[in-house]
């Protein structure tokens, strides 16, 4: 069996004693790679030139050197390397003192056979200590660094942010905090695979480090979020320019696995001391700006402003109140009539939710509906709107010889994600004794395409029961003939963005004309919303658009006013 290699440093002034030590170590089964020294200067050089000594054997008393001094010198370089005194003169009292000072053992020169037990024991102990030390270092690393990118993590980021802000305050300098969220990262990672996703993160992290370099500090805060702390600036305009320059650098394509991937980030920026005088406030403000960018659709940057905090506080208040507003009867429904152009008769009414706040007055749907969708309150609100609209529709008067009008209710994408939605609608209609043909469900193209495989069977089931299906805001989303052929749609609503410029804008005219012609060929009814002038109504009628709604005929009305309007004989005959 081959001897075990051993790197040994021997501190000894007698050549014969060195030879005896080496012979005994070889007898113990070691192939010794050694150096021996006998002065402080030589020991210093040996410790400086190599950190791989596995064991150190030292005489205690030498003419020009002292063993205890040698021990202290060794421990300055390496606290764990085994250090054994081998001496002919050391007494028991000195031996105890030596061990207490950091030596592992002492052996008398006339009993070198003890090396066979002492050396492997101390090597094993040193290996255990080394592994413990590595484990502690790794734990310390994990506590402060991200394993994937080797960037500082959130823990170290918080410490450094506090440190850098404190230092900047003392030096009269500014700090820029840039928070970054990689848009579509999880989508790309799912598409390309986990390994490519990791490569993308490492490539982006490397770009951050290279771009920032000595100008600041970079950290990875979460799976797709990073932070950059820019320092060393005293002028606000230079700091702002530096932040914007960083954003443009982040937005450049990243090369991963042969693909040039463009990940446009959502970036929020906050400046010290302009926006906050404490690290926590600086981070909170940058996060607020970043979240605003994300809600706007991402792929942009935004500097913090006090207006963002005011809007955030209003939003939080709305979130809290949305959870109870349905219970407190805070919502009401208004209805906008839908008119048949040929007869000027009301054939349906679209239910539109209204929230009258006791303190803030009327709150627009475009303010609270997005919040309701994000918080999940939209499901409760949607259930209330559907039931209230159906209940009130049951009380609408019917003129002699005319059919009951439909009630059109807007559904969100969240409602179509509920697997029992069709069953719930059927149960409600049965409970309220409202015929299915009197309900019209409106859903936007965008909402429909979020999960078409789930929505399709729900729509088919409801239409087969007699419920009308209307595709809202047509022309603004995923407009496609293939979608019209695939989905069971009874009616299209031409978006008001096309109607408002008719008949002056040629493009709007041609688009509207094409939609009307297409629906006629597909045997789908069409309704134009946002009709405000007689010229618009005349154009639509001439082109074959059968139904319209808009301010030309009526604004959305409270339920009691709609009831009065329905009781009037042909109120729009003169329009």
PyMOL commands that set and color helices and strands:
alter all, ss='L'
color gray80, all
select helices_A, chain A and resi 15-27+40-49+67-77+92-100+109-144+154-171+185-192+194-215+236-250+279-295+306-325+365-375+378-393+413-416+421-432+436-438+445-448+452-465+481-486+496-499+506-521+534-543+559-567
alter helices_A, ss='H'
color red, helices_A
select strands_A, chain A and resi 4-11+30-37+55-58+61-62+65-66+82-87+105-108+174-182+216-222+225-233+254-256+259-261+265-272+300-303+331-340+345-357+361-363+406-410+439-444+468-474+491-494+525-529+547-549+557-558
alter strands_A, ss='S'
color yellow, strands_A
deselect
rebuild
show_as cartoon
